Amino acid sequence: MMQRCGVNGGMNTRACDEPNLRPQASLALRATRLFCTLLLALFAVLAIHAPSLSAKSAEDSTDKLLAFEFRIAGDSTRTRIIIEFEQKPEYSFHLLSGPHRLVVDLPETVFGFDDESATARGLLADVRYGAMAPGRSRMVFTSTGPIKVDMAEIMQSESDDTYRLVLDLAATTQDEFASILRQQKWDTIRPEEESTSEALPTDRQNGFTVAIDAGHGGIDPGAEGRGGTQEKDITLAMSQTLKEVLERETDMNVVMTRDSDSFISLSERVRRARAQAADVLVSIHADSIRVKRVRGATVYTLSEKASDQLAEELAARENRSDMIAGLSLEDEQDTVADILIDLTRRETQVFSDNLAAAVIRAFDGSIKLNKNPHRSAGFRVLRAPDVPSILVELGYLSNVDDEELLTDPKWREKAAEQLVLAISDYRDKVTGIDN
């Protein structure tokens, strides 16, 4: 009598009288055996190549430095910063003024510690960290006043072969701080010099060129939504969608100031648009404000005097991007001054206003607009003297309804289509194209 296949009283039994199985069962058994044979062969191949695969995985995992723990302790006179790394970090640091800051440069780093552990305390008023450029990361510590670095040292843990960077800060006088600034020598490559690949080349044939500027990026995340959405992610996603729709629906050339999560300074964004002989620059943003009920898209143009307090506050926040990333704002003064001289040319401003009006017309009835949809202020990213430029706030991440829309790819596609209609309308009018 044939035994039943399966588990019986805790003991495994199986049929041994195969000839008596039904034909379908016999075929199934053969298929199972064939599958097992193939599976064993696959395991054998994997076993042969496992060392090389493991080596590759290990190599990939060590491409980036991992900072897994962060601590700050101290008071208003002395503060210690401790950062724990899995590998020994190469680092450099320098101080900056306006405001007082300590900047620590690192190789490309994954910041794996809890954000709450990096809450500023003691001598620190703000802590920022993130990508600065391909292969580089940065931490920026804004202090409450003039500081000096009493100690900066790498220590190795004896128990688990990890490393910690210890930075001891002390309060000092403004005179001593200024003296340190004059004496410090540090070699740093400006982020735009490292990441020129971020400015995408265009296969131009003397056509109309649109420069798309994805606001913020890298160490500068921009605003944060109530649901945790970061502005830099929204602006990049929207900019990539806008690029795709422009290339699909029109014959225009398209360039982007950034196409990845990297920091690009405000002056470099302007330079890239001008270097590509852009006919217009559209800067994409999604800000956050105190009044949570305010929502809808707003289009900003440049003016030396803000149209209202909201525009003035927004411009002030956007213009802080370089400071957040630890750039010396003093290095930018001459460039800005030169651009401001050129701003007397009214023609570019008229074109910018016309482009803003075209966007508002295209959005009306399709994309919710703010009650006052056209505003103006002194945005540094709009200061190209010969490129009509607008800053489009798609909505406010501080509003739950706007945040939900901004994170919806279908809504971004719809908004991009309306922007393309506006840009096309503007292009047709200024170039005299008759459709």
TIPAZA-745621 format. One record per residue (C-alpha): residue in three letters; x, z, y. Coordinates in steps of 0.5 Angstrom, whole numbers, padded with zeros to 4 digits, always signed. Each point is the difference from the previous one (the first is absolute). Layout:
! TIPAZA-745621
ALAXZY...
//
This chain:
! TIPAZA-745621
MET+0000+0000+0000MET+0003-0002+0007GLN+0002+0006+0005ARG-0004-0001+0006CYS+0005-0001+0006GLY+0000+0005+0005VAL+0002+0008+0001ASN-0003+0004-0006GLY+0001+0008+0001GLY+0006-0001+0004MET+0004-0005-0004ASN+0000-0007+0001THR-0002-0005-0005ARG+0000-0008+0000ALA-0003-0005-0005CYS+0005-0002-0005ASP-0005-0005-0003GLU+0001-0006+0005PRO-0003-0006-0005ASN-0007+0004+0000LEU+0000-0001+0008ARG-0005-0004+0003PRO+0003-0007+0003GLN-0001+0002+0007ALA+0003+0007-0001SER+0006-0004-0004LEU+0001-0004+0006ALA+0000+0006+0005LEU+0005+0003-0004ARG+0005-0006+0000ALA-0001+0000+0008THR+0001+0007+0001ARG+0006-0001-0004LEU+0003-0006+0004PHE-0002+0004+0006CYS+0004+0006-0002THR+0006-0005-0002LEU+0000-0003+0007LEU+0000+0007+0003LEU+0006+0002-0004ALA+0004-0006+0002LEU-0002+0001+0007PHE+0002+0008+0000ALA+0007-0003-0003VAL+0001-0005+0005LEU-0001+0006+0005ALA+0004+0005-0003ILE+0006-0005+0000HIS-0001-0001+0007ALA-0002+0007+0002PRO+0007+0002+0003SER+0000-0006+0005LEU-0007+0001+0002SER+0001+0007+0001ALA+0007-0001+0004LYS-0004-0005+0004SER-0006+0005+0001ALA+0006+0006+0002GLU+0003-0005+0005ASP-0007-0002+0003SER-0001+0008+0001THR+0006+0001+0003ASP-0001-0006+0006LYS-0003+0005+0004LEU+0002+0007+0002LEU-0005+0006-0001ALA-0002+0006+0004PHE-0004+0004-0004GLU+0000+0007+0004PHE+0000+0001+0008ARG+0000+0007+0003ILE+0001+0003+0007ALA+0001+0007+0002GLY+0002+0003+0007ASP-0002+0002+0007SER+0001-0002+0007THR+0007+0001+0000ARG+0003-0002-0007THR-0004-0005-0005ARG+0003-0002-0007ILE-0003-0007-0003ILE+0001-0001-0008ILE-0001-0006-0003GLU+0001-0001-0008PHE+0002-0006-0003GLU+0001-0003-0007GLN+0006-0003+0001LYS+0005+0001+0005PRO-0002-0003+0007GLU+0004-0004+0005TYR-0002+0002+0007SER+0002+0000+0007PHE-0003+0004+0006HIS+0000-0001+0008LEU-0004+0003+0005LEU-0005-0003+0005SER-0003+0002+0007GLY-0006-0002+0003PRO-0003+0004-0004HIS+0005+0004-0003ARG+0001-0002-0007LEU+0004+0000-0007VAL+0000-0006-0003VAL+0003+0000-0008ASP+0001-0007-0003LEU+0000-0001-0007PRO+0000-0005-0006GLU-0007-0003-0002THR-0003+0006-0002VAL-0007+0002-0003PHE-0002+0007+0003GLY-0004+0003-0006PHE-0001+0007+0003ASP-0007+0002+0003ASP-0001-0002+0007GLU-0002+0008+0002SER+0007+0002-0002ALA+0002-0004+0006THR-0004+0004+0005ALA+0004+0001+0006ARG+0002+0007+0002GLY+0006+0004+0003LEU+0004-0005+0005LEU-0004-0006-0002ALA-0006-0003+0003ASP-0001-0006-0005VAL+0002-0003-0006ARG+0000-0007-0002TYR+0003-0004-0006GLY-0001-0007-0003ALA+0003-0007-0001MET+0004-0002+0006ALA+0003-0007-0003PRO+0001-0003-0007GLY+0005+0005-0003ARG-0001+0005+0005SER-0004+0006+0001ARG+0000+0005+0006MET-0002+0007+0002VAL-0002+0002+0007PHE+0000+0007+0002THR-0003+0001+0007SER+0002+0007+0003THR-0003+0004+0005GLY+0006+0000+0004PRO+0008-0001+0000ILE+0003+0001-0006LYS+0007-0001-0004VAL+0001+0000-0007ASP+0004+0005-0002MET+0001-0002-0008ALA-0001-0006-0004GLU+0002+0000-0007ILE-0002-0002-0007MET+0000+0005-0005GLN-0001-0001-0008SER-0004+0004-0004GLU+0004+0003-0006SER-0007+0000-0004ASP-0003-0007+0000ASP+0005-0004+0003THR-0004-0002+0006TYR+0002+0000+0007ARG-0002+0004+0007LEU+0001-0002+0007VAL+0000+0006+0004LEU+0000-0001+0008ASP+0001+0006+0004LEU-0003-0001+0007ALA+0001+0005+0006ALA-0003+0000+0007THR+0005-0002+0006THR+0000-0001+0007GLN-0002-0007+0003ASP+0007-0001+0003GLU+0003+0001-0007PHE-0005-0004-0003ALA+0002-0006+0005SER+0008+0001-0002ILE-0002-0001-0007LEU-0003-0006+0001ARG+0006-0003+0004GLN+0005+0002-0005GLN-0004-0002-0006LYS+0002-0006-0004TRP-0005-0003-0005ASP+0000-0007-0002THR-0007-0002-0001ILE-0003-0007-0001ARG-0007-0001+0003PRO-0005-0001-0004GLU-0002-0007+0002GLU+0007-0002-0001GLU+0000+0002-0007SER-0007-0003-0002THR+0000-0007+0004SER-0003-0003-0007GLU-0006+0004+0002ALA-0002-0006+0005LEU-0002-0005-0004PRO+0002-0007+0001THR-0005-0005+0002ASP+0000-0007-0003ARG-0002-0003+0007GLN-0001-0007+0002ASN-0001+0001+0008GLY-0007+0003-0002PHE-0004+0006+0003THR+0004+0007-0002VAL-0004+0006-0001ALA+0004+0007-0001ILE-0003+0005-0003ASP+0002+0007+0001ALA-0001+0006-0005GLY+0000+0006+0004HIS+0004+0006-0002GLY+0004+0000-0007GLY+0005+0004-0004ILE+0002+0006+0003ASP-0006-0001+0006PRO-0006+0001-0004GLY-0005-0001+0006ALA-0006+0004+0000GLU-0003+0003-0007GLY-0008+0000-0002ARG-0004+0005-0002GLY+0000-0002-0007GLY+0008+0000+0001THR+0001-0008+0001GLN+0006-0002+0004GLU+0000-0004+0006LYS+0006-0004-0002ASP-0003-0002-0007ILE-0007-0003+0003THR+0004-0004+0005LEU+0005-0003-0005ALA-0006-0002-0005MET-0004-0002+0006SER+0006-0004+0003GLN+0001-0003-0007THR-0007-0002-0001LEU+0000-0003+0007LYS+0006-0004-0002GLU-0003-0003-0006VAL-0007-0002+0004LEU+0004-0004+0005GLU+0004-0004-0005ARG-0006-0001-0004GLU-0005-0002+0006THR+0005-0003+0005ASP+0006-0004+0001MET+0003+0005+0004ASN+0007+0003-0001VAL+0000+0008-0001VAL+0006+0005+0000MET+0000+0007-0001THR+0004+0006+0004ARG+0000+0003-0007ASP-0003-0001-0007SER+0002+0007-0003ASP+0000+0007+0001SER+0006+0000+0005PHE+0001+0002+0007ILE+0001-0005+0005SER+0001+0003+0007LEU-0005-0003+0006SER+0005-0004+0003GLU+0002-0003-0006ARG-0007-0002-0001VAL+0000-0003+0006ARG+0007-0004-0001ARG-0003-0003-0007ALA-0006-0003+0003ARG+0004-0003+0006ALA+0006-0002-0005GLN-0006-0004-0004ALA-0002-0003+0006ALA-0007+0003-0001ASP-0006-0003+0004VAL-0004+0007-0001LEU+0002+0007-0003VAL-0006+0004-0003SER+0002+0007-0001ILE-0004+0004-0006HIS-0002+0007+0001ALA-0005+0005-0002ASP+0001+0007+0004SER-0003+0007-0001ILE-0003+0004+0006ARG-0003+0006+0002VAL-0007-0002+0000LYS-0002-0001-0007ARG-0006-0004+0002VAL+0003-0005+0003ARG+0001-0007-0004GLY+0000-0007+0001ALA+0005-0005+0001THR+0004-0001+0007VAL+0005-0005+0003TYR+0005+0002+0004THR+0004-0004+0005LEU+0006+0002+0005SER+0000+0003+0006GLU+0004+0005+0004LYS-0006+0004+0002ALA-0004+0002-0006SER-0008-0002+0001ASP-0002+0007-0002GLN+0003+0007-0003LEU-0002-0002-0008ALA+0005-0007+0001GLU+0005+0004+0004GLU+0000+0006-0006LEU+0000-0006-0005ALA+0006-0003+0003ALA+0004+0006+0001ARG-0001+0001-0008GLU+0002-0007-0002ASN+0006+0000+0005ARG+0003+0006-0004SER+0001-0004-0006ASP+0008-0001+0002MET+0001+0008+0001ILE-0004+0002-0006ALA+0005-0004-0004GLY+0006+0003+0003LEU+0002-0006+0005SER+0004+0002+0006LEU-0005-0002+0006GLU+0005-0001+0005ASP+0003-0006-0004GLU-0007-0004+0001GLN+0000+0001+0008ASP+0004-0006+0002THR-0004-0004-0004VAL-0007+0003+0002ALA+0002-0001+0007ASP+0002-0007-0001ILE-0007-0002-0003LEU-0004+0004+0006ILE+0003-0004+0005ASP-0002-0006-0004LEU-0007+0003+0000THR-0002-0003+0007ARG-0001-0006-0003ARG-0008+0000+0000GLU-0001-0006-0005THR+0002+0003-0006GLN-0005+0006+0002VAL-0005-0005+0001PHE+0001-0003-0007SER+0000+0007-0003ASP-0007+0002+0003ASN-0003-0007-0003LEU+0003+0002-0007ALA-0003+0007+0001ALA-0007-0003+0002ALA+0000-0005-0006VAL+0001+0005-0005ILE-0006+0004+0003ARG-0004-0006+0000ALA+0002-0001-0007PHE-0001+0007-0002ASP-0007+0001+0003GLY-0006+0000-0005SER+0005+0000-0006ILE+0005+0006+0001LYS-0002+0006+0004LEU+0003+0001+0007ASN+0001+0006+0004LYS-0004+0001+0006ASN+0005-0002+0004PRO+0004-0005-0004HIS+0005-0003+0005ARG+0005+0005+0003SER+0007+0000+0003ALA+0006+0004+0000GLY+0008+0000+0000PHE+0001-0002-0007ARG+0007-0001-0001VAL-0001-0005-0006LEU-0004-0004+0005ARG+0005-0001+0005ALA+0003-0007-0002PRO+0000-0004+0006ASP-0001-0007-0003VAL-0005+0002-0006PRO-0007+0001+0001SER-0001+0007-0003ILE-0006+0004-0003LEU+0000+0007-0003VAL-0006+0000-0005GLU-0003+0007-0002LEU-0004-0002-0006GLY-0003+0007+0000TYR+0001+0007+0000LEU+0003+0004-0006SER-0003+0006+0003ASN-0007-0002-0001VAL-0002+0000-0008ASP-0004-0006+0001ASP+0005-0004+0003GLU+0005+0003-0005GLU-0004-0003-0006LEU-0001-0007+0003LEU+0008+0000+0002THR+0002+0001-0008ASP-0005-0005-0002PRO+0003-0006-0002LYS-0006-0004+0001TRP-0001+0002+0007ARG+0007-0001+0002GLU-0001-0007-0003LYS-0006-0001+0005ALA+0004+0003+0006ALA+0005-0005-0002GLU-0004-0006+0000GLN-0003+0002+0007LEU+0007+0001+0003VAL+0001-0007-0003LEU-0006-0003+0004ALA+0002+0004+0006ILE+0008-0003+0000SER-0003-0007-0002ASP-0005+0000+0006TYR+0006+0003+0005ARG+0005-0006-0003ASP-0005-0005+0001LYS-0001+0001+0007VAL+0007+0001+0002THR+0003-0006-0003GLY-0006-0004+0001ILE-0002-0002-0007ASP-0007-0003+0000ASN-0004+0002-0007
//
